[in-house]
């Protein structure tokens, strides 16, 4: 009987990739907090995860060695612009530092949660393969 990693990891594999992408977007917002005219961006994580998991069953298969392999660049992420809670200094920048820092911290915590879940699953699979009796 083979191991089906898709069923073992559930949505956590896609969640890690999407959380990583969201960290990049939020970090970019924070880094550009003082850039005049910068427009803060983000995406709906739950909507992107739902789209990613619905695509899970439709995997592309390489039928020729010259074809490109699949990559994570095709993630179902649609970046949108954020509306700031407060108007800025008039320079057109829409980054709200406190809300972006909070979103970044929450995203990092949820990334760690998925990572720990997957790590526990991998340890369980390794234990079953080795037959440690643990």
TORSEKOL-786707 format. One line per field, with one value per atom (N, C-alpha, C, O): residue in three letters; chain; atom name; z, x, y. Coordinates in Angstrom, 3 decimals, decimal comma. Atoms other than C-alpha are relative to their C-alpha. Layout:
N
res (ALA_...)
chain (A_...)
atom (CA_...)
pz (Z_...)
px (X_...)
py (Y_...)
// end
This chain:
134
res (UNK_UNK_UNK_UNK_UNK_UNK_UNK_UNK_UNK_UNK_UNK_UNK_UNK_UNK_UNK_UNK_UNK_UNK_UNK_UNK_UNK_UNK_UNK_UNK_UNK_UNK_UNK_UNK_UNK_UNK_UNK_UNK_UNK_UNK_UNK_UNK_UNK_UNK_UNK_UNK_UNK_UNK_UNK_UNK_UNK_UNK_UNK_UNK_UNK_UNK_UNK_UNK_UNK_UNK_UNK_UNK_UNK_UNK_UNK_UNK_UNK_UNK_UNK_UNK_UNK_UNK_UNK_UNK_UNK_UNK_UNK_UNK_UNK_UNK_UNK_UNK_UNK_UNK_UNK_UNK_UNK_UNK_UNK_UNK_UNK_UNK_UNK_UNK_UNK_UNK_UNK_UNK_UNK_UNK_UNK_UNK_UNK_UNK_UNK_UNK_UNK_UNK_UNK_UNK_UNK_UNK_UNK_UNK_UNK_UNK_UNK_UNK_UNK_UNK_UNK_UNK_UNK_UNK_UNK_UNK_UNK_UNK_UNK_UNK_UNK_UNK_UNK_UNK_UNK_UNK_UNK_UNK_UNK_UNK_UNK_UNK_UNK_UNK_UNK_UNK_UNK_UNK_UNK_UNK_UNK_UNK_UNK_UNK_UNK_UNK_UNK_UNK_UNK_UNK_UNK_UNK_UNK_UNK_UNK_UNK_UNK_UNK_UNK_UNK_UNK_UNK_UNK_UNK_UNK_UNK_UNK_UNK_UNK_UNK_UNK_UNK_UNK_UNK_UNK_UNK_UNK_UNK_UNK_UNK_UNK_UNK_UNK_UNK_UNK_UNK_UNK_UNK_UNK_UNK_UNK_UNK_UNK_UNK_UNK_UNK_UNK_UNK_UNK_UNK_UNK_UNK_UNK_UNK_UNK_UNK_UNK_UNK_UNK_UNK_UNK_UNK_UNK_UNK_UNK_UNK_UNK_UNK_UNK_UNK_UNK_UNK_UNK_UNK_UNK_UNK_UNK_UNK_UNK_UNK_UNK_UNK_UNK_UNK_UNK_UNK_UNK_UNK_UNK_UNK_UNK_UNK_UNK_UNK_UNK_UNK_UNK_UNK_UNK_UNK_UNK_UNK_UNK_UNK_UNK_UNK_UNK_UNK_UNK_UNK_UNK_UNK_UNK_UNK_UNK_UNK_UNK_UNK_UNK_UNK_UNK_UNK_UNK_UNK_UNK_UNK_UNK_UNK_UNK_UNK_UNK_UNK_UNK_UNK_UNK_UNK_UNK_UNK_UNK_UNK_UNK_UNK_UNK_UNK_UNK_UNK_UNK_UNK_UNK_UNK_UNK_UNK_UNK_UNK_UNK_UNK_UNK_UNK_UNK_UNK_UNK_UNK_UNK_UNK_UNK_UNK_UNK_UNK_UNK_UNK_UNK_UNK_UNK_UNK_UNK_UNK_UNK_UNK_UNK_UNK_UNK_UNK_UNK_UNK_UNK_UNK_UNK_UNK_UNK_UNK_UNK_UNK_UNK_UNK_UNK_UNK_UNK_UNK_UNK_UNK_UNK_UNK_UNK_UNK_UNK_UNK_UNK_UNK_UNK_UNK_UNK_UNK_UNK_UNK_UNK_UNK_UNK_UNK_UNK_UNK_UNK_UNK_UNK_UNK_UNK_UNK_UNK_UNK_UNK_UNK_UNK_UNK_UNK_UNK_UNK_UNK_UNK_UNK_UNK_UNK_UNK_UNK_UNK_UNK_UNK_UNK_UNK_UNK_UNK_UNK_UNK_UNK_UNK_UNK_UNK_UNK_UNK_UNK_UNK_UNK_UNK_UNK_UNK_UNK_UNK_UNK_UNK_UNK_UNK_UNK_UNK_UNK_UNK_UNK_UNK_UNK_UNK_UNK_UNK_UNK_UNK_UNK_UNK_UNK_UNK_UNK_UNK_UNK_UNK_UNK_UNK_UNK_UNK_UNK_UNK_UNK_UNK_UNK_UNK_UNK_UNK_UNK_UNK_UNK_UNK_UNK_UNK_UNK_UNK_UNK_UNK_UNK_UNK_UNK_UNK_UNK_UNK_UNK_UNK_UNK_UNK_UNK_UNK_UNK_UNK_UNK_UNK_UNK_UNK_UNK_UNK_UNK_UNK_UNK_UNK_UNK_UNK_UNK_UNK_UNK_UNK_UNK_UNK_UNK_UNK_UNK_UNK_UNK_UNK_UNK_UNK_UNK_UNK_UNK_UNK_UNK_UNK_UNK_UNK_UNK_UNK_UNK_UNK_UNK_UNK_UNK_UNK_UNK_UNK_UNK_UNK_UNK_UNK_UNK_UNK_UNK_UNK_UNK_UNK_UNK_UNK_UNK)
chain (A_A_A_A_A_A_A_A_A_A_A_A_A_A_A_A_A_A_A_A_A_A_A_A_A_A_A_A_A_A_A_A_A_A_A_A_A_A_A_A_A_A_A_A_A_A_A_A_A_A_A_A_A_A_A_A_A_A_A_A_A_A_A_A_A_A_A_A_A_A_A_A_A_A_A_A_A_A_A_A_A_A_A_A_A_A_A_A_A_A_A_A_A_A_A_A_A_A_A_A_A_A_A_A_A_A_A_A_A_A_A_A_A_A_A_A_A_A_A_A_A_A_A_A_A_A_A_A_A_A_A_A_A_A_A_A_A_A_A_A_A_A_A_A_A_A_A_A_A_A_A_A_A_A_A_A_A_A_A_A_A_A_A_A_A_A_A_A_A_A_A_A_A_A_A_A_A_A_A_A_A_A_A_A_A_A_A_A_A_A_A_A_A_A_A_A_A_A_A_A_A_A_A_A_A_A_A_A_A_A_A_A_A_A_A_A_A_A_A_A_A_A_A_A_A_A_A_A_A_A_A_A_A_A_A_A_A_A_A_A_A_A_A_A_A_A_A_A_A_A_A_A_A_A_A_A_A_A_A_A_A_A_A_A_A_A_A_A_A_A_A_A_A_A_A_A_A_A_A_A_A_A_A_A_A_A_A_A_A_A_A_A_A_A_A_A_A_A_A_A_A_A_A_A_A_A_A_A_A_A_A_A_A_A_A_A_A_A_A_A_A_A_A_A_A_A_A_A_A_A_A_A_A_A_A_A_A_A_A_A_A_A_A_A_A_A_A_A_A_A_A_A_A_A_A_A_A_A_A_A_A_A_A_A_A_A_A_A_A_A_A_A_A_A_A_A_A_A_A_A_A_A_A_A_A_A_A_A_A_A_A_A_A_A_A_A_A_A_A_A_A_A_A_A_A_A_A_A_A_A_A_A_A_A_A_A_A_A_A_A_A_A_A_A_A_A_A_A_A_A_A_A_A_A_A_A_A_A_A_A_A_A_A_A_A_A_A_A_A_A_A_A_A_A_A_A_A_A_A_A_A_A_A_A_A_A_A_A_A_A_A_A_A_A_A_A_A_A_A_A_A_A_A_A_A_A_A_A_A_A_A_A_A_A_A_A_A_A_A_A_A_A_A_A_A_A_A_A_A_A_A_A_A_A_A_A_A_A_A_A_A_A_A_A_A_A_A_A_A_A_A_A_A_A_A_A)
atom (N_CA_C_O_N_CA_C_O_N_CA_C_O_N_CA_C_O_N_CA_C_O_N_CA_C_O_N_CA_C_O_N_CA_C_O_N_CA_C_O_N_CA_C_O_N_CA_C_O_N_CA_C_O_N_CA_C_O_N_CA_C_O_N_CA_C_O_N_CA_C_O_N_CA_C_O_N_CA_C_O_N_CA_C_O_N_CA_C_O_N_CA_C_O_N_CA_C_O_N_CA_C_O_N_CA_C_O_N_CA_C_O_N_CA_C_O_N_CA_C_O_N_CA_C_O_N_CA_C_O_N_CA_C_O_N_CA_C_O_N_CA_C_O_N_CA_C_O_N_CA_C_O_N_CA_C_O_N_CA_C_O_N_CA_C_O_N_CA_C_O_N_CA_C_O_N_CA_C_O_N_CA_C_O_N_CA_C_O_N_CA_C_O_N_CA_C_O_N_CA_C_O_N_CA_C_O_N_CA_C_O_N_CA_C_O_N_CA_C_O_N_CA_C_O_N_CA_C_O_N_CA_C_O_N_CA_C_O_N_CA_C_O_N_CA_C_O_N_CA_C_O_N_CA_C_O_N_CA_C_O_N_CA_C_O_N_CA_C_O_N_CA_C_O_N_CA_C_O_N_CA_C_O_N_CA_C_O_N_CA_C_O_N_CA_C_O_N_CA_C_O_N_CA_C_O_N_CA_C_O_N_CA_C_O_N_CA_C_O_N_CA_C_O_N_CA_C_O_N_CA_C_O_N_CA_C_O_N_CA_C_O_N_CA_C_O_N_CA_C_O_N_CA_C_O_N_CA_C_O_N_CA_C_O_N_CA_C_O_N_CA_C_O_N_CA_C_O_N_CA_C_O_N_CA_C_O_N_CA_C_O_N_CA_C_O_N_CA_C_O_N_CA_C_O_N_CA_C_O_N_CA_C_O_N_CA_C_O_N_CA_C_O_N_CA_C_O_N_CA_C_O_N_CA_C_O_N_CA_C_O_N_CA_C_O_N_CA_C_O_N_CA_C_O_N_CA_C_O_N_CA_C_O_N_CA_C_O_N_CA_C_O_N_CA_C_O_N_CA_C_O_N_CA_C_O_N_CA_C_O_N_CA_C_O_N_CA_C_O_N_CA_C_O_N_CA_C_O_N_CA_C_O_N_CA_C_O_N_CA_C_O_N_CA_C_O_N_CA_C_O_N_CA_C_O_N_CA_C_O_N_CA_C_O_N_CA_C_O_N_CA_C_O_N_CA_C_O_N_CA_C_O_N_CA_C_O_N_CA_C_O_N_CA_C_O_N_CA_C_O_N_CA_C_O_N_CA_C_O_N_CA_C_O_N_CA_C_O_N_CA_C_O)
pz (0,000_0,000_0,000_0,842_0,114_-1,040_0,918_1,436_-0,832_0,891_-0,909_-1,874_0,744_-0,461_0,804_1,779_-0,742_0,657_-0,056_0,874_0,086_-0,585_1,115_1,724_-1,067_1,863_1,376_2,350_-1,290_4,620_0,464_1,646_-0,369_4,539_-0,091_0,509_0,142_3,582_-0,666_-1,630_0,593_2,845_0,460_-0,022_-0,592_4,814_-0,991_-0,845_1,008_1,826_-0,779_-0,937_0,727_-0,162_0,936_0,532_-0,968_2,982_0,227_0,323_-0,199_3,494_-1,170_-0,967_1,179_-0,055_-0,039_-0,307_0,024_0,150_1,146_0,953_-1,134_3,614_-0,297_0,060_0,376_2,292_-0,984_-0,851_0,981_-0,648_0,694_0,389_-0,710_1,692_0,851_0,971_-0,775_3,913_-0,877_-0,445_0,928_0,877_-0,287_-0,301_0,325_0,037_1,183_1,017_-1,190_3,612_0,339_0,742_-0,251_4,040_-0,978_-0,609_0,993_0,840_0,395_0,232_-0,469_2,220_1,124_1,105_-1,152_5,479_-0,436_0,041_0,468_3,664_-0,759_-0,791_0,794_1,506_0,727_0,089_-0,790_4,338_-0,189_-0,030_0,177_3,640_-1,458_-1,750_1,425_-0,150_-0,494_-0,476_0,489_-1,572_-1,166_-2,101_1,076_-3,737_0,025_-0,815_-0,053_-2,712_0,435_1,391_-0,307_-2,672_0,626_0,010_-0,715_-0,104_-0,729_-1,249_0,695_-1,559_0,973_2,003_-0,763_-0,154_-0,824_-1,875_0,652_-1,152_1,054_2,199_-0,882_0,379_0,115_-0,807_-0,190_1,831_-0,130_-0,803_-0,001_2,332_-1,407_-1,784_1,381_-1,209_-0,848_-1,664_0,742_-2,602_0,386_-0,473_-0,450_-0,480_-0,585_-0,999_0,576_-1,672_-1,477_-1,958_1,416_-5,276_-0,186_-1,109_0,106_-4,699_0,279_-0,398_-0,324_-3,114_-1,045_-1,242_1,054_-5,888_-1,225_-2,017_1,115_-8,386_0,327_-0,548_-0,447_-6,379_-0,822_-1,082_0,730_-8,339_-1,483_-2,173_1,411_-11,735_-0,133_-0,281_0,124_-11,940_-1,468_-2,212_1,357_-15,159_-0,107_0,812_0,223_-16,617_-1,183_-2,215_1,090_-18,736_-0,976_-0,601_1,011_-21,958_-0,910_-1,764_0,806_-23,486_0,872_1,674_-0,818_-21,942_-0,229_0,624_0,295_-23,611_0,621_0,577_-0,635_-21,781_1,329_1,987_-1,291_-18,772_1,093_0,900_-1,131_-15,401_0,721_0,541_-0,762_-13,104_1,030_1,444_-1,021_-10,645_0,854_0,521_-0,899_-7,791_-0,471_0,182_0,472_-9,861_-0,489_-0,630_0,455_-11,065_1,143_0,966_-1,144_-7,615_-0,283_-0,962_0,228_-7,598_0,907_1,680_-0,851_-5,945_-0,851_-1,857_0,681_-7,061_0,987_1,917_-0,882_-5,417_-0,210_-1,334_0,044_-4,560_0,786_1,498_-0,737_-3,165_1,293_1,330_-1,300_0,493_0,156_-0,307_-0,347_1,649_1,411_2,338_-1,325_4,563_0,998_0,632_-1,068_7,903_0,195_0,493_-0,165_8,088_-1,251_-1,893_1,122_5,393_0,449_1,590_-0,331_5,271_0,021_0,263_-0,057_5,093_-1,299_-1,466_1,260_1,627_-1,099_-2,191_1,016_-0,224_-0,861_-1,739_0,809_-1,659_0,475_-0,127_-0,543_0,420_0,813_1,626_-0,686_1,688_1,022_1,458_-0,975_4,074_1,407_1,833_-1,406_7,601_0,807_0,937_-0,662_9,606_1,081_1,038_-1,041_12,694_-0,551_-0,105_0,538_10,653_-0,825_-0,830_0,789_8,349_0,902_0,615_-0,947_11,284_0,661_0,857_-0,610_12,898_-0,991_-0,621_1,027_9,632_-0,240_-0,428_0,207_9,189_1,152_0,918_-1,167_12,749_0,001_0,285_0,049_12,385_-1,098_-0,897_1,107_9,023_0,369_0,041_-0,424_10,498_0,992_0,920_-0,985_13,399_-0,692_-0,345_0,709_11,036_-0,913_-1,133_0,770_8,825_0,904_0,530_-0,947_11,869_0,399_0,579_-0,352_12,760_-1,078_-0,759_1,090_9,333_-0,095_-0,349_0,064_9,378_1,090_0,826_-1,094_12,769_-0,248_0,081_0,326_11,615_-1,005_-0,819_1,009_8,539_0,588_0,263_-0,641_10,621_0,838_0,822_-0,793_12,983_-0,873_-0,532_0,936_10,048_-0,560_-0,661_0,549_8,577_1,045_0,727_-1,074_11,933_0,202_0,432_-0,137_12,188_-1,124_-0,885_1,148_8,680_0,130_-0,126_-0,193_9,402_1,096_0,970_-1,082_12,647_-0,486_-0,117_0,551_10,793_-0,943_-0,952_0,931_8,119_0,757_0,447_-0,784_10,658_0,910_1,233_-0,926_12,915_1,383_2,008_-1,310_16,090_1,141_2,215_-1,084_18,094_0,916_1,994_-0,840_19,452_-0,125_0,511)
px (0,842_0,000_0,891_1,780_-0,801_1,462_-0,483_-1,599_0,339_1,502_-0,529_0,132_0,582_-0,783_0,257_-0,437_-0,380_0,866_-1,073_-1,204_1,072_-2,054_-1,015_-1,471_0,976_-4,398_0,659_-0,003_-0,694_-1,760_0,173_-0,004_-0,264_-0,982_-1,233_-1,265_1,208_-4,420_0,299_1,061_-0,164_-4,563_1,283_1,609_-1,147_-1,414_1,144_1,896_-1,041_0,911_-0,262_0,629_0,348_-0,939_0,001_0,376_0,033_-1,388_1,402_1,571_-1,373_2,394_0,461_1,071_-0,424_2,993_-0,716_-0,096_0,760_0,211_0,394_0,473_-0,433_1,285_1,355_1,597_-1,309_4,829_-0,160_0,495_0,251_3,550_-0,596_-0,232_0,625_1,411_1,026_0,963_-1,068_4,449_0,804_1,162_-0,734_6,269_-0,772_-0,201_0,833_3,358_-0,062_0,100_0,099_2,961_1,341_1,386_-1,329_6,718_0,299_0,918_-0,189_6,770_-0,778_-0,291_0,787_4,000_0,723_0,844_-0,680_5,883_1,278_1,585_-1,256_9,161_-0,232_0,642_0,303_7,461_-0,895_-1,548_0,872_5,653_0,325_-0,552_-0,394_7,603_0,216_0,752_-0,150_7,556_-1,208_-2,326_1,134_5,418_-0,711_-0,075_0,795_2,599_-0,139_-0,838_0,090_3,025_-1,394_-1,948_1,338_-0,266_0,150_0,698_-0,087_-0,521_-0,815_-1,896_0,653_-1,446_-0,220_0,448_0,250_-2,839_-0,917_-1,406_0,954_-4,944_-0,785_-0,355_0,880_-7,763_0,551_0,420_-0,641_-5,952_-0,992_-0,705_0,976_-9,070_-0,540_-0,752_0,462_-10,285_1,094_0,801_-1,115_-6,823_0,208_0,497_-0,160_-6,600_-1,100_-0,845_1,114_-10,019_0,264_0,034_-0,322_-8,953_1,153_1,130_-1,154_-5,639_-0,390_0,087_0,403_-7,287_-0,951_-0,984_0,872_-9,882_0,816_0,392_-0,887_-7,008_0,860_1,556_-0,851_-5,332_-0,235_0,707_0,302_-7,092_0,340_0,349_-0,332_-6,143_1,468_1,833_-1,441_-2,405_0,418_-0,126_-0,508_-0,517_1,029_1,813_-0,940_1,432_0,884_0,396_-0,937_4,559_-0,059_0,192_0,074_4,098_1,217_1,368_-1,200_7,382_1,089_0,810_-1,113_10,820_0,270_0,871_-0,225_10,878_-1,044_-0,891_1,032_7,748_0,492_1,330_-0,319_8,043_-0,719_-1,844_0,665_7,313_-0,855_-0,685_0,864_4,676_0,803_1,876_-0,662_5,638_-1,048_-2,233_0,930_4,100_-0,313_-1,075_0,293_4,071_-1,435_-1,942_1,371_0,605_-1,001_-2,130_0,911_-0,901_-1,226_-1,140_1,229_-4,501_-0,086_-1,032_-0,060_-3,535_-0,305_0,357_0,333_-5,176_0,235_-0,543_-0,321_-3,528_-0,989_-1,358_0,881_-5,810_0,637_1,621_-0,497_-5,228_-0,777_-1,986_0,636_-5,941_-0,473_0,174_0,499_-8,039_0,495_0,197_-0,546_-6,247_-1,082_-2,110_0,925_-7,996_-0,001_-1,031_-0,137_-6,683_0,667_1,477_-0,685_-5,676_1,396_1,603_-1,394_-1,940_0,347_-0,495_-0,520_0,167_-0,225_0,278_0,259_-1,059_0,968_0,901_-0,966_1,785_-0,494_0,234_0,580_-0,522_0,323_-0,132_-0,355_0,927_-1,188_-1,765_1,158_-1,780_0,382_-0,480_-0,427_0,306_-0,345_0,068_0,318_-1,119_0,881_0,567_-1,015_1,873_-0,584_-0,320_0,499_0,012_-0,814_-0,636_0,817_-2,497_0,851_0,589_-0,875_0,234_0,889_1,121_-0,803_2,418_-0,839_-0,363_0,888_-0,545_-0,314_-0,299_0,285_-1,425_1,223_1,090_-1,229_2,217_0,226_0,575_-0,188_2,433_-1,006_-0,645_1,037_-0,858_0,312_0,169_-0,349_0,227_1,184_1,188_-1,169_3,585_-0,405_0,092_0,471_1,810_-0,757_-0,571_0,762_-0,550_0,905_0,635_-0,992_2,408_0,649_0,768_-0,620_4,095_-0,957_-0,530_0,996_0,869_-0,074_-0,056_0,042_0,670_1,308_1,311_-1,307_4,393_0,132_0,619_-0,074_4,171_-0,916_-0,565_0,901_1,180_0,659_0,644_-0,657_3,075_1,204_1,446_-1,155_6,182_-0,433_0,228_0,521_4,121_-0,433_-0,201_0,407_2,651_1,214_1,210_-1,212_6,115_0,671_1,115_-0,581_7,447_-0,798_-0,219_0,836_4,486_0,228_0,291_-0,258_5,098_1,363_1,500_-1,342_8,820_0,011_0,679_0,087_8,008_-0,655_-0,227_0,677_5,652_0,916_0,909_-0,918_8,279_1,104_1,432_-1,092_11,042_-0,498_0,254_0,535_8,771_0,601_0,951_-0,607_10,102_-0,818_-0,282_0,852_7,168_-0,397_-0,936_0,340_6,684_-1,447_-1,919)
py (-1,175_0,000_1,243_1,367_-1,205_3,355_1,109_1,079_-1,154_6,581_1,101_1,483_-1,105_9,291_1,276_1,561_-1,198_12,528_1,081_1,877_-0,994_14,634_-0,195_0,772_0,232_12,948_0,091_0,448_-0,073_12,797_1,441_1,738_-1,392_16,518_0,880_1,955_-0,808_17,784_1,332_1,402_-1,333_21,501_0,693_1,778_-0,685_22,268_0,230_1,193_-0,205_21,847_1,293_2,128_-1,224_24,513_1,207_2,308_-1,093_26,609_0,564_1,779_-0,473_26,773_0,865_1,916_-0,759_27,964_1,352_2,381_-1,253_30,560_0,928_2,141_-0,831_31,769_0,629_1,782_-0,536_32,185_1,163_2,197_-1,077_34,242_1,217_2,353_-1,127_36,345_0,729_1,952_-0,642_36,994_0,952_2,048_-0,861_38,386_1,282_2,372_-1,163_40,688_0,958_2,167_-0,848_41,951_0,650_1,812_-0,564_42,417_1,132_2,130_-1,058_44,450_1,253_2,371_-1,144_46,653_0,730_1,955_-0,605_47,222_0,709_1,801_-0,591_47,892_1,303_2,169_-1,195_50,528_0,988_1,814_-0,881_52,325_1,478_2,328_-1,399_55,514_0,384_1,454_-0,280_55,315_0,788_0,273_-0,804_58,138_-0,692_-1,177_0,569_56,844_-1,522_-2,088_1,465_53,192_-0,426_0,118_0,527_51,272_-1,387_-2,302_1,269_48,476_-1,065_-0,787_1,113_45,051_-1,152_-1,245_1,226_41,818_-0,885_-0,473_0,887_38,827_-0,756_-0,888_0,752_36,829_-1,422_-2,226_1,293_33,816_-1,152_-2,142_1,099_31,683_-0,276_-1,429_0,154_32,301_-0,668_-1,542_0,584_31,461_-1,460_-2,292_1,389_28,293_-0,879_-2,010_0,763_27,169_-0,275_-1,385_0,177_27,723_-0,981_-1,796_0,900_25,913_-1,442_-2,352_1,372_22,881_-0,557_-1,771_0,504_22,658_-0,387_-1,229_0,346_22,537_-1,207_-1,722_1,096_19,776_-1,259_-2,007_1,219_17,052_0,102_-0,917_-0,160_18,494_0,347_1,513_-0,195_18,021_-0,130_-0,946_0,072_18,627_-1,111_-1,347_1,092_15,757_0,362_0,823_-0,265_16,172_-1,166_-2,311_1,048_14,246_0,005_-0,869_-0,112_15,352_0,612_1,504_-0,496_15,992_1,485_2,138_-1,415_19,438_0,919_2,140_-0,821_20,615_0,544_-0,071_-0,580_22,882_-0,776_-1,236_0,650_21,313_1,023_2,229_-0,893_22,742_0,780_0,342_-0,801_25,453_0,682_0,678_-0,684_27,403_1,409_2,122_-1,357_30,586_0,125_1,238_-0,026_29,618_-0,042_-0,500_0,007_30,040_0,852_1,875_-0,762_31,222_1,226_1,374_-1,193_34,510_1,221_1,475_-1,244_37,719_1,137_1,349_-1,117_40,699_1,135_1,475_-1,156_43,558_1,134_0,930_-1,157_47,018_0,139_-0,090_-0,192_47,727_1,432_2,371_-1,323_50,634_0,301_-0,452_-0,290_52,311_0,399_0,969_-0,382_52,780_1,514_2,119_-1,443_56,332_0,560_-0,108_-0,630_58,724_0,392_0,805_-0,264_59,248_1,475_2,340_-1,370_62,341_0,759_1,870_-0,683_63,197_-0,369_0,195_0,389_61,494_-1,157_-1,621_1,067_58,791_-1,400_-2,373_1,313_55,954_-0,530_0,192_0,581_53,564_-1,074_-1,837_1,007_51,412_0,471_1,550_-0,240_51,301_-0,958_-2,141_0,837_50,027_-0,915_-2,117_0,912_48,698_-1,173_-2,306_1,097_46,681_-0,967_-2,170_0,864_45,360_-0,864_-2,039_0,774_44,312_-1,082_-2,200_0,979_42,566_-1,124_-2,298_1,004_40,790_-0,880_-2,089_0,766_39,744_-0,987_-2,144_0,869_38,345_-1,153_-2,295_1,043_36,447_-1,005_-2,211_0,881_35,050_-0,896_-2,082_0,788_33,930_-1,085_-2,209_0,975_32,203_-1,138_-2,304_1,021_30,371_-0,834_-2,014_0,755_29,379_-1,050_-2,217_0,928_27,832_-1,117_-2,257_1,001_26,021_-1,083_-2,272_0,975_24,357_-0,772_-1,977_0,652_23,634_-1,067_-2,167_0,971_21,913_-1,193_-2,326_1,090_19,882_-0,947_-2,164_0,831_18,666_-0,722_-1,884_0,624_17,985_-1,203_-2,242_1,104_15,817_-1,169_-2,328_1,054_13,904_-0,737_-1,963_0,614_13,305_-0,881_-1,985_0,819_12,072_-1,276_-2,338_1,184_9,702_-0,993_-2,199_0,869_8,342_-0,662_-1,858_0,564_7,893_-1,057_-2,083_0,964_6,123_-1,294_-2,388_1,179_3,778_-0,773_-2,004_0,669_3,066_-0,736_-1,881_0,607_2,403_-1,095_-2,014_0,980_0,400_0,128_-0,874_-0,266_2,026_-0,579_-0,854_0,452_0,811_1,126_0,877_-1,150_4,336_0,336_1,279)
// end
